[in-house]
């Protein structure tokens, strides 16, 4: 083996944070050593808490054994360009300290989490707040559709030597979503590392400006995207959305537990019970509890967290979301009043 073989092998490994290979990205230190089948070299990472260190090192080892020599005994050292002392320090570089960063979460899909996030963002904006909404649901981004901005494309701006992404603004809310950067007709088939990196870029490179609130529409469940988010931002709190049915409540309970876990320790601001009852337009005084009654309320009492609100299953909420004009825009609508009340609680 000789050094150029090692260099060529490492060109097959891409760093998820930039999409560049290790050589192109300047991550390979000029210290390759070869003695027989023993190979050693150093990789340079930006910071010590880089989430991709282990996966990149493993990929580099495999690449050397695949493209240079299958018998190679590989030793990889790590070096760092800079040290980040805490997630709070990095957060203050992205957003003003006063910004309330709130994650909107659901344990399972289909409970209306994105609908709640969109309407809550608009309700806060109508109350005079400066609001941003980050659509972090990489595999199922909904906010471009709900805000009627599917055809919009963010552009870049230069500020203090950095290239930033200018959010789309609609209904007084600043929006960023992976949906603005991918083909809406194609599935986003990404591994966890790529998805997490996309979220990091939307957070760190977003030109959010002065915000009172940044709401984050999380993907359902618990995954590495959630951990990435909490490493990048100091969350003010989380809101868990559920329907009253037992199947949804089981997963909502796990969501609350995730945020309250001592390793994350994110305050749960409350539970929102969606689709609480159905009221037909022709029978406005009737309530039909299609998914059970007060399940979210009971869960909030059990877990000792606030119940922020109960939202009925109303056809106009669904229709307005599909049309890209969320119900919170409609002055005097009973559902809009519910979202405004929830906004006043957070």
N, C-alpha and C positions, 0 to 999 in steps of 0.2 A: 504493500500500500504506500501511497505517497499523498502529500497534502491536498493536491488538486482533486483527487478522488473524493476526499472528505468534503471539500467545498462543493463539488458537484452534487454529492449525495444530499447535502443540506439544502440545496436549492429546491428539493422536493418537499420540504416542510414549510408550511405557511403559518405565520403567527396570526391567530384569530383576531387580535386587536386591530391589525392594519390590513390583513389580507395579503401582505407581502411575504415572500419567502425569507428565511433567516439571513441569507446573504444579502439580498436586495435591501432588506430592512436594517442592515448594519448591526445585526444582533450577534454576529460571530466575531469573537475576539481573535486577534492575530497571534494566537499562542498554540497552534496545533502541534502536538507531539506524538510521534509514532515510534514505537519500539516493538518490532516483530508484529504480533497481532494486537498489541496494546495501543489504544488510541485515547488521547485526552485533548480536550479543548474547553473553552469557556463560552457561555452564552450570556449576553448582556440584556437585562430586563430594565424597564423604567423604574420600577419600585418593588420593594420587598414583599408587599402584599398582593402582587400580581396574581390573579386567579388562574392564569394559564401556565404557570411555571411547570407544574408536574406533567401536564399533558404534552407540553412542547418538548420537555427533556426526554420523555418516553418516545415521542415521535422521532426526535433526532437520533436516538439510539437505534431505533428500528431502521431508519433511513440509511445509516452507515452500514448496518449489517445486510441490508437489502441491495444497496447500490455500490458498495465498496468491497466488503468481504463478509461473508456470513459468519466467519469465525472470529470477527473482531470483538475484543473486550473493550467496551467503551466507558470512559469516565468523563462526565460532564460537570464542569464547575459553573457556578452562577455568580454574576456580578450585577450591580445595580447603579443606575445613573443618578437616582435620587431616592430619598426616604420620605414617606408620608407617615406622619406620626399618628393620625387619627382620621376617622371618617368625617368627624365634625369639621376638621380643618379643611378637608377637600370640599365639603358642602358649602362653606362660606365663600369659596372661590366661585361657585356656580350661581348661587342665589343669595339675595339679601338675607340677613339673619332673621328679619321679621317675617319672612315667608313661612306660612303654615303648609307643610308638605304632608298630604293626606293620601294614603293608599286606599283604594276602593277594591275590596276583595270578595270573592265567593269561593266556597269550597268545591262547587261543581258548576258546569256550564248550564246555560238555559234558564237561570233564575232572574235575569234582567239586570245584571251588574253594570253592563255598559250603558243601558238605558238610564239607570240611576246616576251613573257618573256624568253623562251628558246633561241631564236635566239639573243636576245639582250644580254643575259648573255654570250653567246659564242663570240659575236662580241666584247664585252668589254674585255674578256679574251685574244682574239687575239691581242688586242691593248696593251697587257702587264699588264693589271690590275689583281689583285687578287680578284676573284669573288665568291660569294656564292649565291645560289638560294634556297629559302625556298618555298616549295609547300604548301601553306596554304589552298588550296581547299580541305577540309576534305572529302566532299562527292563525289568529282570527280577529284581525283589526276591524273594529266596527265604527269607530268615530268618524272617519271620512264620509261614510254613508249617512250617519245620523246628523252630521252638520252640512250635508249637501256640498261637500268639497272633494268628491272623488277625483275630479279632473284637475285639481290644483297640484302644483309642484313647488315645494319650498326652494328658495334660492339662497345662495351663500352671501355672507357679508363679512367684511374685514373689520376687526376691532382689536386694537392693541397688539397687532402682529399675529392675531389668530383668525382662522377662517371658521366662521360660525354658521349655523343653520337658522335661517329666519323662519319662525313658526308661521303657519297659516292662521289668519285671524277671521273669525266668524261669530256673529252674535255677541261680540264683546269678549270672546274667549280665544286665547292663543293656543293653537293645536300643533302637536307633532305626533306622527304615527308612522310605523313602518309601511302602512298602507299607501303612503304617498310616494314610496320608493320602489314598489314591486308591482308586477302585473296583477291587477285585481282578479283576473280570471284564472290565475295559476296558484297552486298551493305553495306555501312557504315551507319547504322541506329542509330544515336546518337542524343540526345537532345542537345540544344545549350550549356549547361554548360559543357558537356563532350567534345564537339568539341572545345570549347574555351580552356579547360584545356590541350587538346592535343597540340594545337598551342603553349600555354605557355611553355610546356615541350620541344618542338622542339626548341623554341627560347632560353630558359634559359639553357637547358642542351646540346645544340649543341656545339661541340668542333670546333668552326669556325676558331679560330686562327686569324692571321692578314688578314684583308680584306680591299680592297679599296671600294668594292661595295657589298652590300647584297640586292639582288632583291627578292621581295616577291610576288609570284603569288597568289593573293587573290581570294576567291570565288566570283562569280558574285553577284551583288546586294548590299544591305546594311544590315548588321546584327550584332549580338553581337560579332561575330568573329572579325569583323573590329574594334570594340571598344576595345576588348581584346588586339589586336595587338598594337593599338595606346597607350594603357596603359602600355604595356611592353617595347615598343621601342620608341625612339625619332626619328620619321621619318624625313629624309631630304626633302622628297617630294613624290608626287604621279604622276603617268602617267595613263591617262584614255584612254582605247582602245575602238573604236567603228567602225561600218561600216557606210556607207553614208546614209542608209535608215532611214526614219523618226522613225520607231518603235525603232531602236537602239539608235537614237539620244535623244529621250525622256528620256531613262534610263541613258544615258551618262551624260546628264545635271544634273540628280539627283546625280550621282556620284561626279561630280565636286562640287556640292553644299554641299555634305556631308563633303568633305575634307576642304572646305572653311568656313564651319560653325564655328562660333566664339568659340564654345566649343572644337573643334578639332584643327582648325587653322593650317592645314597642307598645305604647298605650293603645288599648282598643277604645275608641271614642264611642262606639255603640254598634247596635245591630239595626239594620233596616229590613223589615219584613215586606217583601214584594208579593204581589198577586194575593193579597190577604183575603179578598172576597170578590165576587163578580156581581155587578149591578147592571142589569139591562137598561138601555136608554129609555125603553118604554115603561119600565118599572123602577123609577129612581129611588124609591124607598125600600126596595128589596135587596137583601144580601144573600148570596149563595156561596157557601164556603167550599169551593171545589177542591182545594188542596189541604183541607183541614182548617181548624180554627185556632188562632193565637199561638201557633207553634213557635214563631220567632219571639213572641212576647215571653213565652215560658222559658225559652232558651236564655234570653237576656236575664231573666230573674234568676235562673239556675246558676249562671256564670257571673252574676253580680256586675253586669255591664248595662249601660243605658239602652233602652229601646228608643231609637231616634224617630221612628215613624212606621206606620203601616200604610202601604200603597195598594189601592184596589186594582183589580184586573179590569182595565177599561179599554175598550176598543180604540178610542181616540189616542191613547198613549202609544199603542202599537202603530197606528196609522201615521201619526206625526213623526215617529222615529224613522219609519220607512221612507217618508217623504223628505226627510232631512230638515224638518222644522220641529224640534222637540216641544213637547206639551208645555214646558215651562215658559215658552215664549208667549203663550196665550193668556193675556190679562183676564183675571176673574175666573179662570177655569179651576174647579175644585182640586184637581190633581196638581196644578201649578202651585196652588197655595200650600199643598203638603210639602213640596220640594223647597219652597221659600221658608217654611217653618223649620225644616231640617237644617237648611243653611244657617238659620239664626242660632242653631244649637252647637255648631262647630266653629 
